[in-house]
Amino acid sequence: MRPLVALVALTVAGSALALGGVHARVVALIAPLAFAAAALALRREQERKGSVSLALPAIVATALAAYTLLQAVPLPVALLERIAPSNADVWARALLPFGEAGPRFASLSLDPGATVVEALKWSSYAAIFTASAAVSARRGAATGVATVFLSALAVALVTVVHGLAGSTEVYGFYTPSAPLPPWHVGPLINPNTLAGYLNLGALAGMGLVLMHEPVAPRWLVAAGVAFLVAVDVTSASRGGVIALILGVLLLVLLLRIRAARRGGSGGGAEPSLRWLLGAALLGGALLASLGGTRDTWFELYDKNLDKLSMVLWALPVLREHPIFGIGRGAFESVFPAYRSSPGHVVFAYVENFPAQWLVEWGAPVALAALVLFAWSLAPSRLGALRSRLAASAFAGVVVVLLQNLADLSLEIPAVCYALAVVLGSLWGDRARSRPSRAFAAKAPGRLARLAPAVALVVGLVLAALSLALGHPEVSAERDLIRRKLEATNLADPASHDVLERELHAAMRRHPAEPYFPLIGGLAAYQGKRERALPWLQRTLERGHVNGRAHLLLAQVLASRGARRQALLELRIAASQDSSLVGPAGVFAARISRDFDELLGAAPEGKAGVPMLDELAVQARNLGRAELAARLDAEAITRNPGARGPRVRAAEVVLDALAKGTCDDRERCAREIEAHAAALEAAHPGDFVAERIRAQRLVLEGKSEEAEARLAARCVLVKERASCLRARVEIASRVPGVSRIDAASKDLLAATCLSASACAEAAGFLARIREGRGDTGSALTFFARAAREEPTEARWMALADAASRAGAHAQAADALERAAQKGGMTEVLRKRIAEERAKALGVH
């Protein structure tokens, strides 16, 4: 039995610590452990009873794995057109950019490699369930539940260690695809996944505390529960924290029902145990309050519920693929064709597990799976009220499923392995007293002898298929293709052809993915080939909201002289992806100088203000002041509180006042105040309005009043450091040093929370002081910047300033420090000698 327990523990903990098992290669390495455990469990069952049996949940999971594998089997296209015409159409058009027809054989799945990996996952879930049930049937549920509890503790501990180390990489070598805030780096990168896993572990730990005969000291397990609760809260998952609260309430309800049925009271647990659990939960909350950051509480208090609407996003997919679905694992590459929300975002899941099953398996199989799992895993079948441990474990299962109605983590193997172990443990524990009802069927003797070997061989074959067909996943292949593009000399036809062969293979593996034809179009455009449009047509078919494709299409159209059509594509790009406003504005300003034409590049109404803002900036950079002013005026008309246009309009009037070109100074002052008032009304938490007023006061000779007003405003605004910089600039205009000294002190106090920020502020102050002619103070600040952030550039800046100020000895010392950072060169050695000579008065 010990080898079986070890295999189960290795599967659970290994999958969790190996980044949740999200990568195909990791699943292919972890899943065989589950199959080995199942084979060993079946062998023990055969030795004990002379036959083997499979629990009904394991049978359902195995059937789903078999159906999933069938989704990846290539079928004649003629047959596919009859049973799944939408799937067939995707395959038929997948290779159109190459001028080729679709393949003659194609699968129901629109990402067959990912579907094979899903078949491996589901069969391994059945295997680990079988193994856990076998352990529980001999030892009780405590072993499996304790395994999940300890695995959750390991995940939480590793996450905290990463947070304490300030690590941005998992284990020091794996870089997440997107930067993560502090305390979010760990084996389970997604905070919702982490919270769900820790919720299951915390409730498993509560069950271990409540056991009549605990497997470990209660106080020690309770401390572990407190630790899990603390890390759970600091994960900043709203769904996770809410689910944990619901789980505790459900546990209390189950214990009361259990006590009532047994004729007891008090919630089914001794007062001392209730107090111990309460202390654990309170301690966890206290630890979370001590360890949580401002960002943690901001994320938890965030009231944005947009992700709940994602369930509705599955409806168009389901309408086109109602019977056989798109294939398990294919959602990430298929969904862009149905996405309507703006932005450059990849959605890997629907964030709701019934909806995910419906679109990927199809309605008939998904609904059957939901019904069969609900029936076979009902509380009565699992013995949820059999013991306090069972009640706690069942509550953990329920909260994980509830959270997965809005925060999907059931697509992560580590979560499903832990869930399968808990469910298998409950099933096996109940089977100890009622074995005749615990098994769905008994196999004949010959099959019983072959069953362990069959389970292991099937698992190994599926693992090998997953490695061969499921790697690289679509996300990894996108990165590979992007790096291939960056490394390709597109001017070389042979290199370009190699890239196209890579694209051909990728589009055969992921026929619905819009990214690969986008890369093909970009390569064709940059390589000056004439075949960019077919690529762009395909990428826009598979991703209607695709700002980058529209930006590239604009460039292609402009190169062919279709300027107005290009500007319209830029407008679409900016409306679909706000991050493209910058490059779209740069390109629009480059191809047109006409105000009316440029308006065509901006979306209608208020939504077009960011584009107008960018166009005005670009026009001003190109020396087209009149055009920039007209664009700013249009932006202000659409949105009177537009920050950039208002600020620039005010600066134009301020500049006229400064140069004396304003005919009516009172009128100019009123215009400046009007701009400031509009900005103040639109951005009440900002300081820009007061900065504009301060600049006007400086021009009127009222520098002290200007500095005082800005100083009072900086105390109230969110962007305090930026406001204090503006205050320092105004204070530098005030005679004397008292004002600028106070402003400098406040700026350093606000920014010196990190060495780099402090060095940047000190460098800014040094330049301001040097501009005033205060070389002594300037050198002091340059020196502080170098001490805070001792880089070669900082020491060189100090050396240059010291040399200008005549402090040649200090300059030589700074040059030597710079040489220590960047290496001594002949030029640097000569300059050090010159500074030393000047310091000694030798010229």
URKA-V838975 format. One record per backbone hydrogen bond with DSSP energy under -0.5 kcal/mol. NH is the residue of the N-H (numbers start at 1). CO is the residue of the C=O. If there is no record, write none. Layout:
# URKA-V838975
NH/CO
NH/CO
This chain:
# URKA-V838975
5/1
6/2
7/3
8/4
9/5
10/6
11/7
12/8
13/9
14/10
15/11
16/12
17/13
18/14
19/17
20/15
20/16
21/18
22/19
27/23
28/24
29/25
29/26
30/26
31/27
33/30
34/30
34/31
35/31
36/32
37/33
38/34
39/35
40/36
41/37
42/38
43/39
44/40
45/41
46/42
47/43
48/44
49/45
50/46
51/45
54/441
59/55
60/56
61/57
62/58
63/59
64/60
65/61
66/62
67/63
68/64
69/65
70/66
71/67
72/68
72/69
73/70
75/106
77/104
79/76
80/76
81/77
82/78
83/79
84/80
88/84
89/85
90/86
91/87
92/88
93/89
94/90
94/91
96/93
98/95
99/96
100/95
102/92
106/75
108/71
109/71
110/326
115/111
116/112
117/113
118/114
119/115
120/116
121/117
122/118
123/119
124/120
125/121
126/122
127/123
128/124
129/125
130/126
131/127
132/128
133/129
134/130
135/131
136/132
137/133
138/134
138/135
139/135
140/136
143/140
145/141
146/142
147/143
148/144
149/145
150/146
151/147
152/148
153/149
154/150
155/151
156/152
157/153
158/154
159/155
160/156
161/157
162/158
163/159
164/160
165/161
166/162
166/163
167/162
170/174
172/169
173/170
174/170
175/173
176/168
176/174
184/181
186/184
189/187
194/190
195/191
196/192
197/193
198/194
199/195
200/196
201/197
202/198
203/199
204/200
205/201
206/202
207/203
208/204
209/205
210/206
211/207
214/212
221/217
222/218
223/219
224/220
225/221
226/222
227/223
228/224
229/225
230/226
231/227
232/228
233/229
234/230
235/231
235/232
236/233
237/232
238/236
241/237
242/238
243/239
244/240
245/241
246/242
247/243
248/244
249/245
250/246
251/247
252/248
253/249
254/250
255/251
256/252
257/253
258/254
259/255
260/256
261/257
262/258
263/260
264/259
268/265
269/266
273/270
274/270
275/271
276/272
277/273
278/274
279/275
280/276
281/277
282/278
283/279
284/280
285/281
286/282
287/283
288/284
289/285
290/286
291/287
292/288
297/293
298/294
299/295
300/296
301/297
302/298
308/305
309/306
310/307
311/308
312/309
313/309
313/310
314/310
314/311
315/312
317/313
318/314
319/315
320/316
321/317
325/321
326/359
327/360
330/327
333/330
334/330
335/331
337/334
338/335
339/335
343/576
345/343
347/345
348/346
353/404
356/352
357/353
358/354
359/355
360/356
361/357
362/357
362/358
363/322
366/362
367/363
368/364
369/365
370/366
371/367
372/368
373/369
374/370
375/371
376/372
377/373
378/375
382/378
383/379
384/379
386/383
391/387
392/388
393/389
394/390
395/391
396/392
397/393
398/394
399/395
400/396
401/397
402/398
403/399
404/400
405/402
406/403
407/403
412/409
413/411
414/20
415/412
416/412
417/413
418/414
419/415
420/416
421/417
422/418
423/419
424/420
425/421
426/422
427/423
428/424
429/425
430/426
431/427
432/428
432/429
433/430
434/430
437/434
438/434
438/435
439/435
440/54
441/54
443/52
448/444
449/445
450/446
451/447
452/448
454/450
455/451
456/452
457/453
458/454
459/455
460/456
461/457
462/458
463/459
464/460
465/461
466/462
467/463
468/464
469/465
470/465
470/466
477/473
478/474
479/475
480/476
481/477
482/478
483/479
484/480
485/481
486/482
487/483
488/484
488/485
490/488
492/489
493/491
496/492
497/493
498/494
499/495
500/496
501/497
502/498
503/499
504/500
505/501
506/502
507/503
508/504
509/505
510/506
512/110
513/510
517/513
518/514
519/515
520/516
521/517
522/518
523/519
524/520
525/521
526/522
527/523
528/525
529/524
535/531
536/532
537/533
538/534
539/535
540/536
541/537
542/538
544/336
545/336
546/544
549/546
550/546
551/547
552/548
553/549
554/550
555/551
556/552
557/553
558/554
559/555
560/556
560/557
561/558
562/557
563/561
566/562
567/563
568/564
569/565
570/566
571/567
572/568
573/569
574/570
575/571
576/572
577/573
580/577
581/578
584/580
585/581
586/582
587/583
588/584
589/585
590/586
591/587
592/588
598/594
599/595
600/596
600/597
601/598
602/599
607/604
608/605
609/606
612/608
613/609
614/610
615/611
616/612
617/613
618/614
619/615
620/616
621/617
622/618
623/620
624/619
625/623
628/624
629/625
630/626
631/627
632/628
633/629
634/630
635/631
636/632
637/633
638/634
639/635
642/639
646/642
647/643
648/644
649/645
650/646
651/647
652/648
653/649
654/650
655/651
656/652
657/653
658/654
659/655
660/656
661/656
662/656
663/661
665/663
668/664
669/665
670/666
671/667
672/668
673/669
674/670
675/671
676/672
677/673
678/674
679/675
680/676
681/677
682/678
683/679
686/683
691/687
692/688
693/689
694/690
695/691
696/692
697/693
698/694
699/695
700/696
701/698
702/697
706/702
707/703
708/704
709/705
710/706
711/707
712/708
713/709
714/710
715/711
716/713
717/713
718/685
720/718
723/719
724/720
725/721
726/722
727/723
728/724
729/725
730/726
731/727
732/728
733/730
734/731
741/737
742/738
743/739
744/740
745/741
746/742
747/743
748/744
749/745
750/746
751/747
752/748
753/751
754/751
758/754
759/755
760/756
761/757
762/758
763/759
764/760
765/761
766/762
767/763
768/764
769/765
770/766
771/767
772/768
773/770
774/769
775/773
778/774
779/775
780/776
781/777
782/778
783/779
784/780
785/781
786/782
787/783
788/784
789/785
790/787
791/789
795/791
796/792
797/793
798/794
799/795
800/796
801/797
802/798
803/799
804/800
805/801
806/802
806/803
807/802
808/806
811/807
812/808
813/809
814/810
815/811
816/812
817/813
818/814
819/815
820/816
821/817
822/818
823/819
829/825
830/826
831/827
832/828
833/829
834/830
835/831
836/832
837/833
838/834
839/835
840/836
841/838
842/837
843/841
